[in-house]
Amino acid sequence: MVEGTATVTLQGTGAGSTATADAPSSPGIFPLALKPAQAGRCKLVFTVHTGIFTDTLIIDGLSVYAD
């Protein structure tokens, strides 16, 4: 994949946290980084949009730790 956008959202830790990459840094690699605002249980949602498809991966039941 050489074009498209990717978004990762951390839901359930206060206000949440979102990062978006407007293009891959190399084919298939989207640089994304999150910094959670607080510890707690959360859901991580990855969404990739291209001119051909949109795909979403949801990982539920994650724990964010204060350290």
Biopython code that builds the backbone (N, CA, C, O; Angstrom):
import numpy as np
from Bio.PDB.StructureBuilder import StructureBuilder

atoms = [
    (1, "MET", "N", (0.849, -1.162, 0.000)),
    (1, "MET", "CA", (0.000, 0.000, 0.000)),
    (1, "MET", "C", (0.898, 1.229, 0.000)),
    (1, "MET", "O", (1.686, 1.428, 0.925)),
    (2, "VAL", "N", (0.782, 2.038, -1.019)),
    (2, "VAL", "CA", (1.652, 3.197, -1.158)),
    (2, "VAL", "C", (0.900, 4.519, -1.041)),
    (2, "VAL", "O", (1.507, 5.586, -1.129)),
    (3, "GLU", "N", (-0.420, 4.458, -0.843)),
    (3, "GLU", "CA", (-1.187, 5.690, -0.623)),
    (3, "GLU", "C", (-2.330, 5.393, 0.332)),
    (3, "GLU", "O", (-2.704, 4.236, 0.530)),
    (4, "GLY", "N", (-2.880, 6.440, 0.919)),
    (4, "GLY", "CA", (-3.991, 6.297, 1.848)),
    (4, "GLY", "C", (-3.678, 6.977, 3.162)),
    (4, "GLY", "O", (-2.618, 7.578, 3.342)),
    (5, "THR", "N", (-4.638, 6.865, 4.087)),
    (5, "THR", "CA", (-4.462, 7.416, 5.427)),
    (5, "THR", "C", (-4.758, 6.333, 6.447)),
    (5, "THR", "O", (-5.486, 5.379, 6.170)),
    (6, "ALA", "N", (-4.185, 6.492, 7.629)),
    (6, "ALA", "CA", (-4.441, 5.579, 8.735)),
    (6, "ALA", "C", (-4.693, 6.404, 9.981)),
    (6, "ALA", "O", (-4.020, 7.405, 10.228)),
    (7, "THR", "N", (-5.665, 5.975, 10.758)),
    (7, "THR", "CA", (-5.993, 6.640, 12.022)),
    (7, "THR", "C", (-6.052, 5.588, 13.112)),
    (7, "THR", "O", (-6.602, 4.505, 12.915)),
    (8, "VAL", "N", (-5.485, 5.911, 14.258)),
    (8, "VAL", "CA", (-5.597, 5.057, 15.430)),
    (8, "VAL", "C", (-6.206, 5.902, 16.543)),
    (8, "VAL", "O", (-5.788, 7.036, 16.781)),
    (9, "THR", "N", (-7.208, 5.327, 17.226)),
    (9, "THR", "CA", (-7.897, 6.030, 18.301)),
    (9, "THR", "C", (-7.918, 5.144, 19.533)),
    (9, "THR", "O", (-8.242, 3.959, 19.455)),
    (10, "LEU", "N", (-7.573, 5.720, 20.657)),
    (10, "LEU", "CA", (-7.652, 5.047, 21.944)),
    (10, "LEU", "C", (-8.903, 5.572, 22.623)),
    (10, "LEU", "O", (-8.967, 6.754, 22.962)),
    (11, "GLN", "N", (-9.895, 4.724, 22.829)),
    (11, "GLN", "CA", (-11.172, 5.134, 23.410)),
    (11, "GLN", "C", (-11.319, 4.568, 24.812)),
    (11, "GLN", "O", (-10.945, 3.424, 25.073)),
    (12, "GLY", "N", (-11.867, 5.376, 25.715)),
    (12, "GLY", "CA", (-12.166, 4.878, 27.053)),
    (12, "GLY", "C", (-11.215, 5.346, 28.127)),
    (12, "GLY", "O", (-11.373, 4.952, 29.283)),
    (13, "THR", "N", (-10.238, 6.163, 27.804)),
    (13, "THR", "CA", (-9.317, 6.696, 28.813)),
    (13, "THR", "C", (-9.509, 8.203, 28.880)),
    (13, "THR", "O", (-8.724, 8.964, 28.313)),
    (14, "GLY", "N", (-10.544, 8.623, 29.568)),
    (14, "GLY", "CA", (-10.834, 10.053, 29.665)),
    (14, "GLY", "C", (-11.263, 10.609, 28.325)),
    (14, "GLY", "O", (-12.229, 10.128, 27.734)),
    (15, "ALA", "N", (-10.554, 11.620, 27.836)),
    (15, "ALA", "CA", (-10.900, 12.272, 26.573)),
    (15, "ALA", "C", (-10.484, 11.436, 25.370)),
    (15, "ALA", "O", (-10.867, 11.755, 24.245)),
    (16, "GLY", "N", (-9.712, 10.377, 25.579)),
    (16, "GLY", "CA", (-9.236, 9.568, 24.465)),
    (16, "GLY", "C", (-8.050, 10.221, 23.791)),
    (16, "GLY", "O", (-7.604, 11.299, 24.184)),
    (17, "SER", "N", (-7.546, 9.549, 22.767)),
    (17, "SER", "CA", (-6.378, 10.033, 22.063)),
    (17, "SER", "C", (-6.451, 9.527, 20.627)),
    (17, "SER", "O", (-6.810, 8.373, 20.392)),
    (18, "THR", "N", (-6.113, 10.382, 19.669)),
    (18, "THR", "CA", (-6.169, 10.012, 18.253)),
    (18, "THR", "C", (-4.915, 10.479, 17.543)),
    (18, "THR", "O", (-4.401, 11.563, 17.816)),
    (19, "ALA", "N", (-4.423, 9.649, 16.627)),
    (19, "ALA", "CA", (-3.295, 10.012, 15.768)),
    (19, "ALA", "C", (-3.644, 9.605, 14.342)),
    (19, "ALA", "O", (-4.253, 8.559, 14.117)),
    (20, "THR", "N", (-3.252, 10.442, 13.379)),
    (20, "THR", "CA", (-3.521, 10.168, 11.971)),
    (20, "THR", "C", (-2.242, 10.334, 11.160)),
    (20, "THR", "O", (-1.481, 11.281, 11.359)),
    (21, "ALA", "N", (-2.019, 9.399, 10.244)),
    (21, "ALA", "CA", (-0.929, 9.510, 9.273)),
    (21, "ALA", "C", (-1.579, 9.736, 7.909)),
    (21, "ALA", "O", (-2.417, 8.942, 7.482)),
    (22, "ASP", "N", (-1.199, 10.806, 7.231)),
    (22, "ASP", "CA", (-1.799, 11.158, 5.950)),
    (22, "ASP", "C", (-1.255, 10.355, 4.776)),
    (22, "ASP", "O", (-1.808, 10.395, 3.677)),
    (23, "ALA", "N", (-0.179, 9.633, 5.010)),
    (23, "ALA", "CA", (0.423, 8.797, 3.968)),
    (23, "ALA", "C", (1.388, 7.823, 4.639)),
    (23, "ALA", "O", (1.887, 8.106, 5.728)),
    (24, "PRO", "N", (1.656, 6.687, 4.011)),
    (24, "PRO", "CA", (2.642, 5.771, 4.586)),
    (24, "PRO", "C", (4.058, 6.339, 4.449)),
    (24, "PRO", "O", (4.367, 7.026, 3.475)),
    (25, "SER", "N", (4.908, 6.047, 5.427)),
    (25, "SER", "CA", (6.301, 6.490, 5.359)),
    (25, "SER", "C", (7.103, 5.620, 4.402)),
    (25, "SER", "O", (8.082, 6.080, 3.814)),
    (26, "SER", "N", (6.699, 4.380, 4.244)),
    (26, "SER", "CA", (7.188, 3.448, 3.229)),
    (26, "SER", "C", (6.015, 2.511, 2.951)),
    (26, "SER", "O", (5.067, 2.495, 3.737)),
    (27, "PRO", "N", (6.033, 1.734, 1.877)),
    (27, "PRO", "CA", (4.856, 0.943, 1.518)),
    (27, "PRO", "C", (4.303, 0.119, 2.682)),
    (27, "PRO", "O", (4.989, -0.738, 3.240)),
    (28, "GLY", "N", (3.045, 0.400, 3.033)),
    (28, "GLY", "CA", (2.359, -0.349, 4.082)),
    (28, "GLY", "C", (2.670, 0.060, 5.505)),
    (28, "GLY", "O", (2.101, -0.511, 6.436)),
    (29, "ILE", "N", (3.550, 1.025, 5.711)),
    (29, "ILE", "CA", (3.955, 1.450, 7.054)),
    (29, "ILE", "C", (3.438, 2.860, 7.317)),
    (29, "ILE", "O", (3.857, 3.814, 6.662)),
    (30, "PHE", "N", (2.523, 2.988, 8.282)),
    (30, "PHE", "CA", (1.975, 4.288, 8.673)),
    (30, "PHE", "C", (2.514, 4.643, 10.052)),
    (30, "PHE", "O", (2.243, 3.925, 11.014)),
    (31, "PRO", "N", (3.271, 5.733, 10.176)),
    (31, "PRO", "CA", (3.809, 6.119, 11.486)),
    (31, "PRO", "C", (2.714, 6.736, 12.354)),
    (31, "PRO", "O", (2.185, 7.801, 12.033)),
    (32, "LEU", "N", (2.382, 6.069, 13.441)),
    (32, "LEU", "CA", (1.330, 6.530, 14.355)),
    (32, "LEU", "C", (1.845, 6.419, 15.785)),
    (32, "LEU", "O", (2.493, 5.433, 16.139)),
    (33, "ALA", "N", (1.562, 7.421, 16.601)),
    (33, "ALA", "CA", (1.962, 7.379, 18.011)),
    (33, "ALA", "C", (0.864, 7.999, 18.854)),
    (33, "ALA", "O", (0.292, 9.026, 18.490)),
    (34, "LEU", "N", (0.573, 7.370, 19.978)),
    (34, "LEU", "CA", (-0.440, 7.870, 20.914)),
    (34, "LEU", "C", (0.194, 8.112, 22.269)),
    (34, "LEU", "O", (1.135, 7.424, 22.664)),
    (35, "LYS", "N", (-0.332, 9.093, 22.971)),
    (35, "LYS", "CA", (0.073, 9.324, 24.352)),
    (35, "LYS", "C", (-1.208, 9.432, 25.170)),
    (35, "LYS", "O", (-1.833, 10.492, 25.197)),
    (36, "PRO", "N", (-1.611, 8.342, 25.844)),
    (36, "PRO", "CA", (-2.855, 8.358, 26.625)),
    (36, "PRO", "C", (-2.817, 9.408, 27.726)),
    (36, "PRO", "O", (-1.773, 9.655, 28.329)),
    (37, "ALA", "N", (-3.972, 10.023, 27.981)),
    (37, "ALA", "CA", (-4.079, 11.060, 28.999)),
    (37, "ALA", "C", (-4.128, 10.477, 30.406)),
    (37, "ALA", "O", (-3.708, 11.131, 31.361)),
    (38, "GLN", "N", (-4.639, 9.250, 30.544)),
    (38, "GLN", "CA", (-4.749, 8.646, 31.875)),
    (38, "GLN", "C", (-4.793, 7.133, 31.754)),
    (38, "GLN", "O", (-5.019, 6.589, 30.673)),
    (39, "ALA", "N", (-4.574, 6.463, 32.874)),
    (39, "ALA", "CA", (-4.614, 5.004, 32.926)),
    (39, "ALA", "C", (-6.058, 4.524, 32.930)),
    (39, "ALA", "O", (-6.972, 5.269, 33.282)),
    (40, "GLY", "N", (-6.250, 3.270, 32.536)),
    (40, "GLY", "CA", (-7.582, 2.668, 32.573)),
    (40, "GLY", "C", (-7.785, 1.662, 31.458)),
    (40, "GLY", "O", (-6.881, 1.411, 30.661)),
    (41, "ARG", "N", (-8.981, 1.087, 31.407)),
    (41, "ARG", "CA", (-9.353, 0.134, 30.361)),
    (41, "ARG", "C", (-9.722, 0.906, 29.102)),
    (41, "ARG", "O", (-10.290, 1.995, 29.183)),
    (42, "CYS", "N", (-9.400, 0.345, 27.942)),
    (42, "CYS", "CA", (-9.670, 1.078, 26.706)),
    (42, "CYS", "C", (-9.878, 0.141, 25.531)),
    (42, "CYS", "O", (-9.740, -1.078, 25.632)),
    (43, "LYS", "N", (-10.216, 0.762, 24.417)),
    (43, "LYS", "CA", (-10.370, 0.089, 23.135)),
    (43, "LYS", "C", (-9.470, 0.819, 22.146)),
    (43, "LYS", "O", (-9.426, 2.049, 22.135)),
    (44, "LEU", "N", (-8.756, 0.071, 21.320)),
    (44, "LEU", "CA", (-7.878, 0.632, 20.303)),
    (44, "LEU", "C", (-8.514, 0.371, 18.939)),
    (44, "LEU", "O", (-8.808, -0.774, 18.595)),
    (45, "VAL", "N", (-8.727, 1.441, 18.162)),
    (45, "VAL", "CA", (-9.394, 1.326, 16.868)),
    (45, "VAL", "C", (-8.451, 1.836, 15.776)),
    (45, "VAL", "O", (-8.055, 3.002, 15.778)),
    (46, "PHE", "N", (-8.098, 0.951, 14.847)),
    (46, "PHE", "CA", (-7.276, 1.302, 13.680)),
    (46, "PHE", "C", (-8.179, 1.373, 12.466)),
    (46, "PHE", "O", (-8.962, 0.454, 12.229)),
    (47, "THR", "N", (-8.086, 2.456, 11.682)),
    (47, "THR", "CA", (-8.851, 2.573, 10.445)),
    (47, "THR", "C", (-7.905, 2.996, 9.323)),
    (47, "THR", "O", (-7.146, 3.956, 9.458)),
    (48, "VAL", "N", (-7.966, 2.260, 8.215)),
    (48, "VAL", "CA", (-7.156, 2.567, 7.034)),
    (48, "VAL", "C", (-8.101, 2.900, 5.891)),
    (48, "VAL", "O", (-9.026, 2.145, 5.595)),
    (49, "HIS", "N", (-7.855, 4.058, 5.243)),
    (49, "HIS", "CA", (-8.643, 4.492, 4.089)),
    (49, "HIS", "C", (-7.716, 4.568, 2.874)),
    (49, "HIS", "O", (-6.640, 5.162, 2.936)),
    (50, "THR", "N", (-8.148, 3.961, 1.780)),
    (50, "THR", "CA", (-7.442, 4.108, 0.504)),
    (50, "THR", "C", (-8.478, 4.466, -0.549)),
    (50, "THR", "O", (-9.665, 4.568, -0.238)),
    (51, "GLY", "N", (-8.054, 4.654, -1.767)),
    (51, "GLY", "CA", (-8.997, 4.910, -2.844)),
    (51, "GLY", "C", (-9.829, 3.684, -3.196)),
    (51, "GLY", "O", (-10.831, 3.791, -3.902)),
    (52, "ILE", "N", (-9.410, 2.516, -2.702)),
    (52, "ILE", "CA", (-10.073, 1.256, -3.041)),
    (52, "ILE", "C", (-10.918, 0.718, -1.893)),
    (52, "ILE", "O", (-11.981, 0.147, -2.135)),
    (53, "PHE", "N", (-10.474, 0.886, -0.655)),
    (53, "PHE", "CA", (-11.197, 0.302, 0.475)),
    (53, "PHE", "C", (-11.009, 1.106, 1.745)),
    (53, "PHE", "O", (-10.133, 1.966, 1.838)),
    (54, "THR", "N", (-11.857, 0.806, 2.725)),
    (54, "THR", "CA", (-11.707, 1.278, 4.102)),
    (54, "THR", "C", (-11.806, 0.043, 4.984)),
    (54, "THR", "O", (-12.720, -0.766, 4.825)),
    (55, "ASP", "N", (-10.874, -0.104, 5.906)),
    (55, "ASP", "CA", (-10.875, -1.259, 6.796)),
    (55, "ASP", "C", (-10.642, -0.784, 8.222)),
    (55, "ASP", "O", (-9.869, 0.144, 8.462)),
    (56, "THR", "N", (-11.320, -1.430, 9.163)),
    (56, "THR", "CA", (-11.196, -1.074, 10.577)),
    (56, "THR", "C", (-10.881, -2.318, 11.388)),
    (56, "THR", "O", (-11.481, -3.374, 11.191)),
    (57, "LEU", "N", (-9.933, -2.178, 12.302)),
    (57, "LEU", "CA", (-9.563, -3.234, 13.235)),
    (57, "LEU", "C", (-9.787, -2.691, 14.636)),
    (57, "LEU", "O", (-9.273, -1.626, 14.979)),
    (58, "ILE", "N", (-10.552, -3.417, 15.452)),
    (58, "ILE", "CA", (-10.850, -2.997, 16.824)),
    (58, "ILE", "C", (-10.247, -4.004, 17.794)),
    (58, "ILE", "O", (-10.481, -5.208, 17.690)),
    (59, "ILE", "N", (-9.465, -3.486, 18.738)),
    (59, "ILE", "CA", (-8.892, -4.320, 19.793)),
    (59, "ILE", "C", (-9.480, -3.810, 21.106)),
    (59, "ILE", "O", (-9.184, -2.698, 21.543)),
    (60, "ASP", "N", (-10.310, -4.632, 21.720)),
    (60, "ASP", "CA", (-11.022, -4.236, 22.938)),
    (60, "ASP", "C", (-10.359, -4.853, 24.170)),
    (60, "ASP", "O", (-9.642, -5.849, 24.068)),
    (61, "GLY", "N", (-10.605, -4.258, 25.317)),
    (61, "GLY", "CA", (-10.134, -4.833, 26.577)),
    (61, "GLY", "C", (-8.672, -4.591, 26.880)),
    (61, "GLY", "O", (-8.061, -5.384, 27.598)),
    (62, "LEU", "N", (-8.086, -3.518, 26.357)),
    (62, "LEU", "CA", (-6.688, -3.194, 26.658)),
    (62, "LEU", "C", (-6.583, -2.418, 27.963)),
    (62, "LEU", "O", (-7.523, -1.732, 28.364)),
    (63, "SER", "N", (-5.460, -2.527, 28.608)),
    (63, "SER", "CA", (-5.196, -1.747, 29.822)),
    (63, "SER", "C", (-4.090, -0.741, 29.552)),
    (63, "SER", "O", (-3.057, -1.081, 28.975)),
    (64, "VAL", "N", (-4.311, 0.495, 29.970)),
    (64, "VAL", "CA", (-3.297, 1.542, 29.906)),
    (64, "VAL", "C", (-2.828, 1.765, 31.335)),
    (64, "VAL", "O", (-3.641, 1.975, 32.235)),
    (65, "TYR", "N", (-1.523, 1.719, 31.542)),
    (65, "TYR", "CA", (-0.945, 1.876, 32.868)),
    (65, "TYR", "C", (-0.317, 3.247, 33.022)),
    (65, "TYR", "O", (0.132, 3.839, 32.041)),
    (66, "ALA", "N", (-0.281, 3.750, 34.229)),
    (66, "ALA", "CA", (0.223, 5.088, 34.519)),
    (66, "ALA", "C", (1.716, 5.234, 34.246)),
    (66, "ALA", "O", (2.183, 6.333, 33.949)),
    (67, "ASP", "N", (2.457, 4.159, 34.339)),
    (67, "ASP", "CA", (3.905, 4.270, 34.121)),
    (67, "ASP", "C", (4.239, 3.846, 32.741)),
    (67, "ASP", "O", (5.408, 3.865, 32.356)),
]
sb = StructureBuilder()
sb.init_structure("model")
sb.init_model(0)
sb.init_chain("A")
sb.init_seg("    ")
for serial, (resi, resn, name, xyz) in enumerate(atoms, 1):
    if name == "N":
        sb.init_residue(resn, " ", resi, " ")
    sb.init_atom(name, np.array(xyz, "f"), 0.0, 1.0, " ", f" {name:<3s}", serial, name[0])
structure = sb.get_structure()
